[in-house]
Amino acid sequence: MPHIDLPDGLAGIVGPMTAYPETARPLNELAERLLRGPSSLTPGERELIATYVSFGNQCRFCTQTH
């Protein structure tokens, strides 16, 4: 049971981002830097890692997003 009220029908991180838009922008910027910023890994390799972690966390939304 969530400890905060979230909009119905919005899976994964989308619910909190919709409920708290002031945090959505910094979170999206962080994700973009982690997945697309300078790194010894290619963006594709980082997406694959994110998919694996999301699957391990049993987050269907994030698994499908990555």
C-alpha positions in Angstrom: 0.0 0.0 0.0 1.5 3.4 -1.0 2.1 6.0 1.6 1.3 8.8 -0.7 -1.8 9.4 -2.9 -1.0 8.8 -6.6 -3.2 9.2 -9.7 -5.0 6.0 -10.6 -3.8 4.0 -13.7 -0.3 5.5 -13.9 2.2 2.8 -13.6 5.8 2.9 -12.4 7.5 6.2 -11.9 4.9 8.0 -14.0 2.4 8.2 -11.0 4.8 10.1 -8.7 6.0 12.3 -11.5 2.5 13.3 -12.3 1.5 13.8 -8.7 4.7 15.8 -8.0 5.6 17.6 -11.2 8.2 19.7 -9.4 10.3 16.6 -9.0 9.7 15.2 -12.5 12.1 17.5 -14.3 15.2 16.8 -12.0 14.5 13.0 -12.1 14.2 13.1 -15.9 17.4 15.1 -16.2 19.2 12.6 -13.9 18.0 9.6 -15.9 19.0 11.3 -19.2 22.5 12.0 -17.8 22.9 8.5 -16.5 21.7 6.9 -19.7 23.1 9.3 -22.3 25.9 11.3 -20.7 29.6 10.7 -21.0 30.5 7.1 -20.0 32.8 4.2 -21.0 29.5 2.3 -21.7 27.4 3.0 -24.8 23.8 4.2 -24.3 22.6 0.8 -25.5 24.7 -1.0 -22.9 23.3 1.3 -20.2 19.8 0.7 -21.4 20.4 -3.1 -21.2 21.7 -2.7 -17.6 18.6 -0.6 -16.7 16.3 -3.2 -18.3 18.0 -6.0 -16.3 17.8 -4.1 -13.0 14.1 -3.2 -13.7 13.3 -6.8 -14.4 15.1 -7.9 -11.2 13.1 -5.3 -9.3 9.9 -6.7 -10.9 9.0 -3.4 -12.3 7.1 -4.2 -15.5 6.7 -0.6 -16.5 10.4 0.2 -16.3 11.4 -3.1 -17.9 9.2 -2.2 -20.9 10.3 1.4 -21.0 14.0 0.5 -21.2 
